[in-house]
Amino acid sequence: MTVKLYWAPRTRAFRILWLLEETGAPYELARVDISAGAPEGSALRAVNPMGKVPALEDGETKVAESGAIALYLAERFPEAGLAPAVGNPLRGAYLHWLMFTATCLEPAMLQKMTALQLPEVSAGWGSFQRVMDVLEARLSQSPYVLGERFSAVDVLLSTDIHFGINLLKVFPALPIFTDYMARCQARPAFARAQAIEAAAV
């Protein structure tokens, strides 16, 4: 059974496209016109009731939300080496940072974009500056989030950093961030995913 990715160019679905290229496994792309919205009863809504991409279908298995999809794919294709195994001491850090993009980084970016004022104690991410400080501290320790080893975490995180610096213009273009992003984007799987997107636009 071939994995199917519901996807649209120039969206967050790119990171799952990149991740699929990292696995080396065969997959099918189902392009979605997000400008029209996903109507009730559509194939996309059957996978993700929110009608958003990315969404993944693997036989009877349906997965939505980037973090969940990344977790699923890394375990579905363990030979790609994109996640530490259960029992590995790095497993805790892997799960922590895999969820960090959706629970801390993206809300903090939204807060910065909208100038939303919230007490640090009330926001799950604390504040935009706290997120930046924590991220900078982590990336200063090693080439990738888990050390010398590239993982699914780096796909999600480096893509968000790219969006934050180059598209949304809310992320500080510090060398610690741009160098990390460049390291991740130098991978052949990234280039292949980028070529697929370029051909689709």
Steps between C-alpha positions, in 0.01 A plus 500: 500500500643837397487790743291793373577858599233768466708800411506847347811685381642776719325382816602321817445177310848554351661368815317168467590483131863549604465237772357250252800562276723433800335161553571387144164319500254524210213742549218668311423871501138613504508869419238712676375841392502668839369827358162334445491334842433132555126432477321268738515146369827554313786251516710749695229553763481125545865503606509835677163637614663844522535495121866601523822373348712306564297187552616145447329178401671163528250228424247512783719735704423871485721761665477879517714771668864531401648378827283189502575429134874540558483265797301247297730507197820472702363187667337364185837509322759435775766413244522871415642568848286808560419426865669342801340171596290455812747447784768719345598780743442754220136397468378753757676791332372381162137505616545832680642683200268330253208663682683828565423647157122474538473568874764771549664632185195554280285660773792727590536604136128575483530705817782701343311553173182621671666685790280294731557594862486207742656452843785249473343287768178470295656400167609140459807621310580772751593775256653548158833596656503198728444271202783672308735468796421131555537422131827689470640319803406160359641561153826634642577157645525287186446498121150352534240494776595147607874557471693377197196310376245650259144400584135573421522779758740692276259483206223666700715747686714621211190547284339717768820701532496552122139622515576724795805665345428507128122515466343635818798721593447452872800284576842656571744400222774408746789288367410223746163469323605563140798261523279227645240557230767485226640175644158336490418633154826366357358148516419329166146418617432871552616577146275228359197630691578855389516386137159333533353822638665715231353279227155527656480879527 
